[in-house]
Amino acid sequence: MSLTLEPVRVATNGHDEEGRLVFARGRLVGLVVRLSALHEELAGQWFFEAGFGRLGTPNHPVFADLAAAQAWIERRLGAASAARTARP
C-alpha cells in the first residue's frame, strides 16, 4: 500500500507544529506530528496524533522517524484490509 504524506502546520497548543497528513488511496487516514525539544528524549520523533476510519485508536504511539510511522500505518491498514477480505 502506498501512502502519501503532506506537510502541514498543526495548532497543538505547544511547539509541536510540524506535521504530516497521511493519505491512503486519496483518503485522509491520519496525522503525525514531530515532537519538539520540550519532549526531551523524544524530541525529533513522530507522534501519532490522530487516526481516522480503520486507524481510529485510543493508542498514540511515538516513532523514531517517518519511515517507522509509515510502516506501522501500512501494517494497520493492511491488517484491517485482510480481515475484511477474510470475512465470509
A tleap script that builds the chain and sets N, CA, C and O, in Angstrom:
source leaprc.protein.ff14SB
mol = sequence {
  NMET SER LEU THR LEU GLU PRO VAL ARG VAL
  ALA THR ASN GLY HIE ASP GLU GLU GLY ARG
  LEU VAL PHE ALA ARG GLY ARG LEU VAL GLY
  LEU VAL VAL ARG LEU SER ALA LEU HIE GLU
  GLU LEU ALA GLY GLN TRP PHE PHE GLU ALA
  GLY PHE GLY ARG LEU GLY THR PRO ASN HIE
  PRO VAL PHE ALA ASP LEU ALA ALA ALA GLN
  ALA TRP ILE GLU ARG ARG LEU GLY ALA ALA
  SER ALA ALA ARG THR ALA ARG CPRO
}
set mol.1.N position { 0.851 -1.174 0.000 }
set mol.1.CA position { 0.000 0.000 0.000 }
set mol.1.C position { 0.892 1.231 0.000 }
set mol.1.O position { 1.873 1.312 0.740 }
set mol.2.N position { 0.541 2.156 -0.819 }
set mol.2.CA position { 1.320 3.384 -0.918 }
set mol.2.C position { 0.638 4.504 -0.141 }
set mol.2.O position { -0.551 4.768 -0.315 }
set mol.3.N position { 1.412 5.152 0.713 }
set mol.3.CA position { 0.906 6.293 1.476 }
set mol.3.C position { 1.473 7.578 0.903 }
set mol.3.O position { 2.565 7.594 0.335 }
set mol.4.N position { 0.720 8.651 1.058 }
set mol.4.CA position { 1.182 9.984 0.695 }
set mol.4.C position { 1.201 10.818 1.959 }
set mol.4.O position { 0.219 10.854 2.701 }
set mol.5.N position { 2.322 11.493 2.209 }
set mol.5.CA position { 2.436 12.359 3.370 }
set mol.5.C position { 2.541 13.792 2.895 }
set mol.5.O position { 3.398 14.128 2.078 }
set mol.6.N position { 1.663 14.631 3.413 }
set mol.6.CA position { 1.615 16.034 3.025 }
set mol.6.C position { 1.991 16.906 4.219 }
set mol.6.O position { 1.349 16.828 5.267 }
set mol.7.N position { 3.029 17.739 4.071 }
set mol.7.CA position { 3.430 18.618 5.185 }
set mol.7.C position { 2.295 19.567 5.575 }
set mol.7.O position { 1.554 20.060 4.726 }
set mol.8.N position { 2.182 19.806 6.882 }
set mol.8.CA position { 1.151 20.694 7.403 }
set mol.8.C position { 1.626 21.255 8.742 }
set mol.8.O position { 2.348 20.587 9.482 }
set mol.9.N position { 1.218 22.476 9.044 }
set mol.9.CA position { 1.465 23.037 10.385 }
set mol.9.C position { 0.240 22.751 11.226 }
set mol.9.O position { -0.893 22.935 10.781 }
set mol.10.N position { 0.478 22.298 12.447 }
set mol.10.CA position { -0.602 21.861 13.323 }
set mol.10.C position { -0.662 22.758 14.556 }
set mol.10.O position { 0.363 23.027 15.183 }
set mol.11.N position { -1.851 23.216 14.899 }
set mol.11.CA position { -2.048 24.012 16.115 }
set mol.11.C position { -2.273 23.042 17.271 }
set mol.11.O position { -3.394 22.592 17.503 }
set mol.12.N position { -1.202 22.724 17.991 }
set mol.12.CA position { -1.277 21.740 19.071 }
set mol.12.C position { -1.220 22.372 20.459 }
set mol.12.O position { -1.069 21.661 21.453 }
set mol.13.N position { -1.336 23.683 20.539 }
set mol.13.CA position { -1.216 24.398 21.812 }
set mol.13.C position { 0.168 24.227 22.411 }
set mol.13.O position { 0.327 24.237 23.632 }
set mol.14.N position { 1.150 24.072 21.571 }
set mol.14.CA position { 2.516 23.909 22.026 }
set mol.14.C position { 3.479 24.210 20.898 }
set mol.14.O position { 3.149 24.937 19.961 }
set mol.15.N position { 4.668 23.648 20.996 }
set mol.15.CA position { 5.703 23.893 19.990 }
set mol.15.C position { 5.765 22.804 18.927 }
set mol.15.O position { 6.592 22.866 18.018 }
set mol.16.N position { 4.903 21.821 19.039 }
set mol.16.CA position { 4.904 20.705 18.100 }
set mol.16.C position { 4.009 21.060 16.910 }
set mol.16.O position { 2.851 20.647 16.856 }
set mol.17.N position { 4.545 21.821 15.965 }
set mol.17.CA position { 3.735 22.289 14.842 }
set mol.17.C position { 4.003 21.553 13.543 }
set mol.17.O position { 3.152 21.561 12.654 }
set mol.18.N position { 5.161 20.918 13.403 }
set mol.18.CA position { 5.492 20.247 12.152 }
set mol.18.C position { 4.740 18.923 12.073 }
set mol.18.O position { 4.930 18.039 12.908 }
set mol.19.N position { 3.895 18.800 11.070 }
set mol.19.CA position { 3.109 17.586 10.951 }
set mol.19.C position { 3.037 17.078 9.535 }
set mol.19.O position { 3.506 17.722 8.597 }
set mol.20.N position { 2.446 15.918 9.395 }
set mol.20.CA position { 2.193 15.316 8.093 }
set mol.20.C position { 0.788 14.726 8.101 }
set mol.20.O position { 0.438 13.916 8.959 }
set mol.21.N position { -0.007 15.156 7.123 }
set mol.21.CA position { -1.276 14.490 6.884 }
set mol.21.C position { -0.949 13.206 6.139 }
set mol.21.O position { -0.132 13.214 5.219 }
set mol.22.N position { -1.571 12.119 6.523 }
set mol.22.CA position { -1.284 10.827 5.905 }
set mol.22.C position { -2.505 10.392 5.095 }
set mol.22.O position { -3.611 10.264 5.619 }
set mol.23.N position { -2.267 10.168 3.800 }
set mol.23.CA position { -3.326 9.753 2.895 }
set mol.23.C position { -3.048 8.339 2.380 }
set mol.23.O position { -1.905 7.983 2.094 }
set mol.24.N position { -4.109 7.545 2.268 }
set mol.24.CA position { -4.035 6.224 1.648 }
set mol.24.C position { -5.140 6.169 0.598 }
set mol.24.O position { -6.319 6.338 0.910 }
set mol.25.N position { -4.746 5.932 -0.634 }
set mol.25.CA position { -5.707 5.880 -1.751 }
set mol.25.C position { -6.558 7.147 -1.828 }
set mol.25.O position { -7.759 7.091 -2.096 }
set mol.26.N position { -5.916 8.284 -1.590 }
set mol.26.CA position { -6.593 9.572 -1.694 }
set mol.26.C position { -7.465 9.953 -0.516 }
set mol.26.O position { -8.130 10.988 -0.548 }
set mol.27.N position { -7.473 9.133 0.526 }
set mol.27.CA position { -8.290 9.426 1.710 }
set mol.27.C position { -7.400 9.745 2.900 }
set mol.27.O position { -6.374 9.099 3.115 }
set mol.28.N position { -7.802 10.745 3.668 }
set mol.28.CA position { -7.059 11.106 4.869 }
set mol.28.C position { -7.267 10.018 5.915 }
set mol.28.O position { -8.398 9.729 6.307 }
set mol.29.N position { -6.164 9.416 6.366 }
set mol.29.CA position { -6.263 8.337 7.345 }
set mol.29.C position { -5.582 8.669 8.670 }
set mol.29.O position { -5.825 8.000 9.674 }
set mol.30.N position { -4.722 9.709 8.682 }
set mol.30.CA position { -4.044 10.004 9.932 }
set mol.30.C position { -3.259 11.304 9.901 }
set mol.30.O position { -3.126 11.960 8.868 }
set mol.31.N position { -2.747 11.648 11.067 }
set mol.31.CA position { -1.916 12.835 11.265 }
set mol.31.C position { -0.799 12.472 12.223 }
set mol.31.O position { -1.047 11.963 13.316 }
set mol.32.N position { 0.440 12.737 11.807 }
set mol.32.CA position { 1.584 12.565 12.700 }
set mol.32.C position { 2.235 13.923 12.910 }
set mol.32.O position { 2.251 14.762 12.010 }
set mol.33.N position { 2.771 14.130 14.111 }
set mol.33.CA position { 3.364 15.411 14.486 }
set mol.33.C position { 4.762 15.161 15.041 }
set mol.33.O position { 4.972 14.256 15.849 }
set mol.34.N position { 5.709 15.974 14.596 }
set mol.34.CA position { 7.085 15.852 15.085 }
set mol.34.C position { 7.190 16.524 16.443 }
set mol.34.O position { 6.775 17.670 16.612 }
set mol.35.N position { 7.747 15.805 17.410 }
set mol.35.CA position { 7.848 16.317 18.772 }
set mol.35.C position { 9.010 17.293 18.913 }
set mol.35.O position { 10.100 17.065 18.388 }
set mol.36.N position { 8.759 18.372 19.623 }
set mol.36.CA position { 9.753 19.433 19.815 }
set mol.36.C position { 10.706 19.096 20.958 }
set mol.36.O position { 10.575 18.062 21.613 }
set mol.37.N position { 11.653 19.979 21.180 }
set mol.37.CA position { 12.644 19.817 22.243 }
set mol.37.C position { 12.001 19.783 23.632 }
set mol.37.O position { 12.613 19.306 24.587 }
set mol.38.N position { 10.789 20.278 23.744 }
set mol.38.CA position { 10.088 20.236 25.031 }
set mol.38.C position { 9.862 18.802 25.510 }
set mol.38.O position { 9.615 18.575 26.694 }
set mol.39.N position { 9.943 17.860 24.616 }
set mol.39.CA position { 9.713 16.450 24.953 }
set mol.39.C position { 11.013 15.713 25.274 }
set mol.39.O position { 11.039 14.485 25.355 }
set mol.40.N position { 12.080 16.472 25.452 }
set mol.40.CA position { 13.391 15.969 25.855 }
set mol.40.C position { 13.839 14.762 25.050 }
set mol.40.O position { 14.179 14.915 23.877 }
set mol.41.N position { 13.853 13.562 25.634 }
set mol.41.CA position { 14.415 12.401 24.943 }
set mol.41.C position { 13.598 11.973 23.725 }
set mol.41.O position { 14.087 11.215 22.887 }
set mol.42.N position { 12.375 12.447 23.622 }
set mol.42.CA position { 11.540 12.116 22.461 }
set mol.42.C position { 11.633 13.167 21.348 }
set mol.42.O position { 11.040 12.993 20.283 }
set mol.43.N position { 12.360 14.234 21.585 }
set mol.43.CA position { 12.470 15.323 20.603 }
set mol.43.C position { 12.898 14.786 19.242 }
set mol.43.O position { 13.819 13.976 19.136 }
set mol.44.N position { 12.211 15.251 18.210 }
set mol.44.CA position { 12.524 14.842 16.844 }
set mol.44.C position { 11.784 13.598 16.389 }
set mol.44.O position { 11.767 13.280 15.199 }
set mol.45.N position { 11.173 12.896 17.327 }
set mol.45.CA position { 10.414 11.709 16.956 }
set mol.45.C position { 9.003 12.121 16.520 }
set mol.45.O position { 8.611 13.277 16.684 }
set mol.46.N position { 8.261 11.190 15.975 }
set mol.46.CA position { 6.940 11.476 15.408 }
set mol.46.C position { 5.846 10.812 16.230 }
set mol.46.O position { 5.890 9.613 16.504 }
set mol.47.N position { 4.856 11.626 16.620 }
set mol.47.CA position { 3.740 11.209 17.458 }
set mol.47.C position { 2.507 10.998 16.579 }
set mol.47.O position { 2.167 11.860 15.769 }
set mol.48.N position { 1.846 9.871 16.736 }
set mol.48.CA position { 0.603 9.597 16.003 }
set mol.48.C position { -0.511 10.375 16.686 }
set mol.48.O position { -1.112 9.900 17.650 }
set mol.49.N position { -0.778 11.556 16.188 }
set mol.49.CA position { -1.732 12.488 16.802 }
set mol.49.C position { -3.174 12.030 16.625 }
set mol.49.O position { -3.964 12.090 17.567 }
set mol.50.N position { -3.523 11.574 15.429 }
set mol.50.CA position { -4.913 11.195 15.167 }
set mol.50.C position { -4.984 10.191 14.029 }
set mol.50.O position { -4.193 10.227 13.086 }
set mol.51.N position { -5.946 9.304 14.145 }
set mol.51.CA position { -6.213 8.352 13.077 }
set mol.51.C position { -7.690 8.385 12.740 }
set mol.51.O position { -8.523 8.674 13.599 }
set mol.52.N position { -8.011 8.093 11.501 }
set mol.52.CA position { -9.395 8.145 11.037 }
set mol.52.C position { -9.770 6.804 10.424 }
set mol.52.O position { -8.922 6.092 9.887 }
set mol.53.N position { -11.050 6.474 10.512 }
set mol.53.CA position { -11.509 5.205 9.964 }
set mol.53.C position { -10.837 4.053 10.674 }
set mol.53.O position { -10.901 3.946 11.899 }
set mol.54.N position { -10.185 3.182 9.902 }
set mol.54.CA position { -9.544 1.990 10.468 }
set mol.54.C position { -8.367 2.322 11.369 }
set mol.54.O position { -7.913 1.465 12.127 }
set mol.55.N position { -7.864 3.549 11.302 }
set mol.55.CA position { -6.741 3.934 12.168 }
set mol.55.C position { -7.204 4.665 13.424 }
set mol.55.O position { -6.380 5.069 14.245 }
set mol.56.N position { -8.506 4.834 13.578 }
set mol.56.CA position { -9.015 5.453 14.792 }
set mol.56.C position { -8.710 4.542 15.977 }
set mol.56.O position { -9.196 3.413 16.031 }
set mol.57.N position { -7.925 5.012 16.906 }
set mol.57.CA position { -7.490 4.200 18.037 }
set mol.57.C position { -7.187 5.089 19.232 }
set mol.57.O position { -6.755 6.229 19.058 }
set mol.58.N position { -7.405 4.588 20.440 }
set mol.58.CA position { -7.021 5.373 21.618 }
set mol.58.C position { -5.506 5.363 21.839 }
set mol.58.O position { -4.985 6.152 22.628 }
set mol.59.N position { -4.802 4.469 21.139 }
set mol.59.CA position { -3.347 4.380 21.266 }
set mol.59.C position { -2.685 5.421 20.371 }
set mol.59.O position { -3.078 5.597 19.217 }
set mol.60.N position { -1.692 6.103 20.901 }
set mol.60.CA position { -0.970 7.132 20.162 }
set mol.60.C position { 0.529 6.864 20.279 }
set mol.60.O position { 1.208 7.467 21.110 }
set mol.61.N position { 1.043 5.959 19.444 }
set mol.61.CA position { 2.457 5.613 19.535 }
set mol.61.C position { 3.380 6.726 19.061 }
set mol.61.O position { 2.962 7.661 18.379 }
set mol.62.N position { 4.639 6.600 19.438 }
set mol.62.CA position { 5.703 7.516 19.012 }
set mol.62.C position { 6.688 6.705 18.170 }
set mol.62.O position { 7.022 5.568 18.504 }
set mol.63.N position { 7.144 7.307 17.078 }
set mol.63.CA position { 8.037 6.623 16.141 }
set mol.63.C position { 9.351 7.374 16.005 }
set mol.63.O position { 9.379 8.603 16.074 }
set mol.64.N position { 10.422 6.649 15.815 }
set mol.64.CA position { 11.754 7.246 15.683 }
set mol.64.C position { 11.856 8.145 14.466 }
set mol.64.O position { 12.560 9.155 14.496 }
set mol.65.N position { 11.155 7.785 13.389 }
set mol.65.CA position { 11.205 8.586 12.161 }
set mol.65.C position { 9.942 8.344 11.347 }
set mol.65.O position { 9.106 7.513 11.701 }
set mol.66.N position { 9.818 9.087 10.246 }
set mol.66.CA position { 8.629 8.956 9.410 }
set mol.66.C position { 8.518 7.577 8.770 }
set mol.66.O position { 7.415 7.064 8.584 }
set mol.67.N position { 9.650 6.979 8.436 }
set mol.67.CA position { 9.619 5.644 7.838 }
set mol.67.C position { 8.977 4.637 8.794 }
set mol.67.O position { 8.191 3.790 8.369 }
set mol.68.N position { 9.305 4.729 10.063 }
set mol.68.CA position { 8.725 3.829 11.063 }
set mol.68.C position { 7.229 4.091 11.219 }
set mol.68.O position { 6.446 3.152 11.363 }
set mol.69.N position { 6.835 5.351 11.192 }
set mol.69.CA position { 5.411 5.701 11.282 }
set mol.69.C position { 4.654 5.141 10.077 }
set mol.69.O position { 3.580 4.559 10.231 }
set mol.70.N position { 5.215 5.319 8.882 }
set mol.70.CA position { 4.580 4.808 7.676 }
set mol.70.C position { 4.439 3.291 7.721 }
set mol.70.O position { 3.394 2.756 7.350 }
set mol.71.N position { 5.462 2.604 8.164 }
set mol.71.CA position { 5.421 1.142 8.236 }
set mol.71.C position { 4.317 0.683 9.183 }
set mol.71.O position { 3.594 -0.265 8.875 }
set mol.72.N position { 4.180 1.342 10.324 }
set mol.72.CA position { 3.149 0.997 11.291 }
set mol.72.C position { 1.762 1.224 10.691 }
set mol.72.O position { 0.879 0.374 10.809 }
set mol.73.N position { 1.581 2.371 10.049 }
set mol.73.CA position { 0.292 2.695 9.432 }
set mol.73.C position { -0.040 1.675 8.342 }
set mol.73.O position { -1.169 1.190 8.269 }
set mol.74.N position { 0.928 1.355 7.509 }
set mol.74.CA position { 0.698 0.375 6.440 }
set mol.74.C position { 0.322 -0.989 7.005 }
set mol.74.O position { -0.562 -1.660 6.472 }
set mol.75.N position { 0.990 -1.403 8.080 }
set mol.75.CA position { 0.658 -2.687 8.713 }
set mol.75.C position { -0.776 -2.679 9.234 }
set mol.75.O position { -1.530 -3.632 9.035 }
set mol.76.N position { -1.139 -1.586 9.906 }
set mol.76.CA position { -2.504 -1.481 10.462 }
set mol.76.C position { -3.549 -1.491 9.357 }
set mol.76.O position { -4.566 -2.176 9.465 }
set mol.77.N position { -3.304 -0.745 8.311 }
set mol.77.CA position { -4.261 -0.710 7.205 }
set mol.77.C position { -4.308 -2.045 6.486 }
set mol.77.O position { -5.380 -2.497 6.083 }
set mol.78.N position { -3.153 -2.683 6.320 }
set mol.78.CA position { -3.100 -3.994 5.676 }
set mol.78.C position { -3.812 -5.051 6.484 }
set mol.78.O position { -4.510 -5.893 5.919 }
set mol.79.N position { -3.652 -5.028 7.799 }
set mol.79.CA position { -4.302 -5.997 8.668 }
set mol.79.C position { -5.815 -5.810 8.633 }
set mol.79.O position { -6.559 -6.790 8.604 }
set mol.80.N position { -6.273 -4.566 8.635 }
set mol.80.CA position { -7.704 -4.290 8.576 }
set mol.80.C position { -8.284 -4.732 7.244 }
set mol.80.O position { -9.395 -5.259 7.183 }
set mol.81.N position { -7.516 -4.510 6.167 }
set mol.81.CA position { -7.957 -4.907 4.841 }
set mol.81.C position { -8.029 -6.420 4.734 }
set mol.81.O position { -8.975 -6.959 4.160 }
set mol.82.N position { -7.030 -7.113 5.287 }
set mol.82.CA position { -7.002 -8.570 5.250 }
set mol.82.C position { -8.169 -9.147 6.037 }
set mol.82.O position { -8.765 -10.138 5.615 }
set mol.83.N position { -8.500 -8.550 7.161 }
set mol.83.CA position { -9.613 -9.034 7.987 }
set mol.83.C position { -10.928 -8.862 7.243 }
set mol.83.O position { -11.800 -9.728 7.321 }
set mol.84.N position { -11.079 -7.774 6.534 }
set mol.84.CA position { -12.286 -7.521 5.748 }
set mol.84.C position { -12.430 -8.561 4.635 }
set mol.84.O position { -13.526 -9.057 4.376 }
set mol.85.N position { -11.320 -8.880 3.986 }
set mol.85.CA position { -11.309 -9.826 2.859 }
set mol.85.C position { -11.611 -11.244 3.343 }
set mol.85.O position { -12.235 -12.023 2.622 }
set mol.86.N position { -11.177 -11.580 4.548 }
set mol.86.CA position { -11.325 -12.943 5.066 }
set mol.86.C position { -12.750 -13.248 5.524 }
set mol.86.O position { -13.084 -14.416 5.720 }
set mol.87.N position { -13.590 -12.242 5.698 }
set mol.87.CA position { -14.952 -12.473 6.156 }
set mol.87.C position { -15.759 -13.208 5.081 }
set mol.87.O position { -15.618 -12.938 3.888 }
set mol.88.N position { -16.616 -14.151 5.532 }
set mol.88.CA position { -17.447 -14.902 4.572 }
set mol.88.C position { -18.548 -14.052 3.978 }
set mol.88.O position { -19.329 -14.536 3.159 }
savepdb mol mol.pdb
quit
